[in-house]
Amino acid sequence: MDTIDAAGETFTVRRARAEDVPALVALLADDMIGSGREQEDLAPYLAAFAEIDADPRQFLAVVEDASGGVCGTLQLTLVPCLSRRGSTRLLIESVRLAGATRGRGLGTALFAWAHEYGRHHGAALAQLTTDKSRVDAHRFYDRLGYRASHEGYKLEL
């Protein structure tokens, strides 16, 4: 468990537990894309959580406010690669913050924490994907120093 500070408040970052899944799904569903994609049946989320939790290269983070309320999440994956001289990449996905916490520096502090997590685990590069419609997220990632250097493709299976 780690703490991060933003806007004069202290937040806790910790590994998610199964009992966090309903709150995490609610965060994922609370935006323009997630509202049409996520569902109420928790069974598939709990199955995915069990798989994520059992994988040592995965860290599903929960961000809690001072009262212990879940106010954020992100999933970190350490990916060993042959490219870049066999370096490890830190993949950052499923980033969500509760609406009340946005614009107060928590996202910046959370990413600084995630980057340090990656360095500590040998990652030489952080990468993420973001939907093209998330214009505000793009500005945020640009401010953090990320570059939109690649075009991503997806195929539903």
Secondary structure, 3 states (H helix, E strand, C coil): CEEEEECCEEEEEEECCHHHHHHHHHHHHCCCCHHHHCCCCCHHHHHHHHHHHHCCCEEEEEEECCCCCEEEEEEEEEEECCHHHHCEEEEEEEEEECHHHCCCCHHHHHHHHHHHHHHHCCEEEEEECCCCCCHHHHHHHHHHCCCCCCCCCCCCC
